[in-house]
Amino acid sequence: MASSVERIAPEEVYRRIERGEVLVLLDVRTQSWQESDVKARGALRISPDEIESRYTELPKGKEIVAYCT
């Protein structure tokens, strides 16, 4: 895992996706949100307490943008 985390504004994520950049969106919201149908199109859902056991589901070599509430 990376030793530091870079922050990115939602507007920048949108601009980069619109430009055709490939970003992996990772929805790490809490359990109440995990049960919701509301999520970014194509986002992977992994709750914070499952990241360590499910990290192999994340594509290698792609930039990952995690979002939470």
N, C-alpha and C positions, 0 to 999 in steps of 0.2 A: 504494500500500500504506500501511497505517497506520504511524505512527511509533512506536507502542507497542503492546504485546500484553498484554491482560488475562488473568489466570489464572482458571480456574473449576474447582471440584471436580467429580468425576464424579457425586457425589450431587446437586449442584445442576443439572447437565445433565439428569439423570433426572427431577428434580422439575419442571423447566421443560417437558420433553417431556410429562410426565403432565398438566400444566396446559393442554396444547394449544398451547404456543408452537411456532412453526415455526423450527427450527434446522437448519442444514446441517452434518452431521457429515462431517469431512474426515479420512480415515485417511491419515496421512503416515508410517506406520511403514517401517522399513528393508525392503530387498528380500526377506529371508527371510520376513518377515511378509506381504509383498505377495502371495506365492504361497500363503498359507494361506487356508482357507475361513472362518476365524474373523474376524468383523468385526461392528461394530454394524449393526443392521438399517437399510438404506437409506443407509449411509455411502458417500461417494465415495472411491475410492482413487487417490491421486496421490502418488508417491514424492517425497521432498524435492528430489531433483535434477531433477524434472520440473515443479515448481510454476511456475517462470517461463515455460515454454513452453506450459503447459496451463491457466493461470489463467482463460482465457476459458470454460472448462467450468463454472466456479463461477457459481451464480445471482447476479444483481445484486439489491441491495436486501434481502438476507437475512443474518441473523447466521450467521457461520461459526464452528464450534467444531472446531479441529484437535486430533487426538490422536495420540500416538506412544508408543513404549516406551522 
